[in-house]
Amino acid sequence: MQKCLSAIAAATPPGSSVVEYYAGCGVIGLSLAAAGVARKVVCVEVNPESLKAFDITRAQLAKNNQAAADAISHHVASAEDSKLLQQLLVNSDASVLVVDPPRKGLDRPLLQLLTAGGAGTVQSSTGSPNGDKLGASASPAAVSTAGVPHIKRLIYLSCGFKALMSDTDALLGAGWRLSSCQAHFFFPGTDSIETLAVFGRQ
């Protein structure tokens, strides 16, 4: 895991403002703040139980580096919540988005924001009946947006390779470029591989 965290830090431009979705208890975000790579980190995680572990670690960080602790925050929210996507990502000053989604990959509202070429729509449903995250059979939009053009770098840690391939197809089709891809072996004795993909755009 430490090698993966180092690779994520290396892929983050110094002084960046970062939003991290599917953050869990904030391991990635806290490591970026502690390393001094990011000037600001906003961690977003759907599980409210993650906040307790985050607060404990942030308090430990503050003992040695108050500035780093002050630079990071944690919010309980879903990547399917269009209103909070608007607040935490669309209206942010972030240039870097870090994601560590479950095996299903990115939730559709978040993927739509990343692939919006013009005036796009953020929808709150989880996908069409045929599994197409960007399919036409979707519920009415909750938020209209032109996407997140201020996000120039996407750092994607995947535990579901099929979902990563599907999300990559959508991202490449929307003008993102895959700049690097690494495999990380977190769980000896299993066939589980984590893939770290870094995307960029102009």
N, C-alpha and C positions, 0 to 999 in steps of 0.2 A: 504493500500500500504506500509506503514511503516513497518508492520510486515513481509511482503514479502521481502522488502529490507534487513531487519535484517536477515532473513533466508538465503538470497543469500550471504550476508557478512559472515555468519557463515559457509557456504559451501565452501567459498573461502579460501584456505590455505594462512596464512599470508605471505606477501612478494611475492606473485605470480605476474607474468606478465599475463595480461588478454586481450583477444580480445572479443569484444561484437558485434555480428551481429544483424541486425534489431534493432538498438540502439535508433531510434527515436531521441529525443533531448538530449539523454545521461543520463537520470535519474538514471539508474542502475549503469552505469560506473562512473558517478560523485559521487554517494553515496559510491562506493567502494574506490575511490580516497580520498574522504573527510574523510572516516573512517580510513584511513591509512592501510587498509587491503591489497591493491594491490600496488606494487611499480611502476607499469606501466599499463595503460589502453588505448587500442585503440578501439574507438567506430566507427562502420561502419553502415551507414544508406543510403538507396537509395534516400530518399526525400531531395533535396537540401535545402528546406525551414527549415529543422531541424537545420541547422548550425547556423542560427541567434540566436535561443533560446539557443543553446548550448553555444555559445560565451558569451551571456549575463550572464548565470549561472556560467560559468567558471571564468569570470571576478569578479563576486561576491565572488566566492570561493577564488580567489587570494588575496582578501583583508584580509582574515583571515588565509589563509594557502597557501602561494605561492608554497611550495613544492608539495602539492597535485595538484594544478592547473597545474604545470609544468609536472606532471606525466601522464596527460591525453590529448588525441588528438582525433579529429573527422575527418572522411573521408567520402565523398559522393561516394558510390559504391553499386552495387547490389550483392547479394549472387549468382546471375547467371553469373556474370562476371568472367570468368575463369582466365583472366590475373591478375585482382586485387585480386582474391582469392589467387593466387600464391604469390603476393607481400605482402598482408596484413596478411595472415594466414599461408600459407605453409612456407614462409621464415621468419616467426616471431620467437621470443624466448618464446612465450606464452606457458604456461602449462595448462591454464584454458580458455575455450570458454564459453561465455554466449550468449544465443540466446533467443529472444522474438519475434518469427515469427508471421505473420498473421494466420488466421484460416486454410489456406491451409497447414501449416507446413513448414518444411525446403525445400528450393529450392534444386533441384536434384544435381547440382554440389557440393554444400556444404555437402549434405548427402553422396555423393559418397566419398568425401575426408574423412569423419568420419568413413566410413565403409570399406575403402580400406584395404585389408589384405596384399597385396603385391604391385606389380606394378599396380596401378589403373589408370583410366582415368577420368579426369574432363571434363564433357561435358556441352555445353552451351545451350542445348534445355531445355524446361521446363517440359518435361515428354513425355512418349509414349502415343499413342492414347487411350489406355485402362486405363490411369491414373497411371500406374506403374512407380514410380519415378526412380526405378532402372532397368527398363525394357530394352530389347534388341533393341527395335526399336528407336534408338537414333541417333542424328546427329554425324558426326565425331568429335573426341576429339580436344579440343583447347589446352589443357595442359596435359601432362603425368606426373604422380606423384605416389609416394608410399604412398600417404595419408598424414596424419598429426600425426605421432606417438608421437610427443612431446606434443600433447594435451592429458593430462591424466584425466582431469575432464571436464565434460560437464554439464552446469547448464541451464536447458531448462524451460522457462516460457511459457506456452501454453494457448491460448484462444480458441483452436479448439481441443477438446478431441479426435475426430476420427483421425485427422491427427497425434496427439501425439501417439496414439496407433500404427498407421502404421509406424511412424518413430522409435518408441521403438522396434517394431519387427525387423526392419532392424539393429538397433544398437545392440540389444542383439545377433542377428545372427552373428555379426561381432566381438563379444568378449567383448562388453561393459557390465557392470553390473549396474543395477538400485539400488542405495544405499538408496534413500529416495524419497518420493512423498507426497506432501502436497496440499490441496485445499485452495484457497484464494478467498474470496467473496468481490470483489471490487465495485459491482454495486447493492446496495440494491434496492429491488423492481423488480429485473429481475431474470432470471434463469441462468445468465451467471456466470460460475465458472472458475477461472484461476487456472491452475495446475502447480505447481513447482516440476519438476523432476530433480534429481541429478544423474548423471551417472559417473562411474569411470572405469578405466582399468589400467592394469599393464604397 
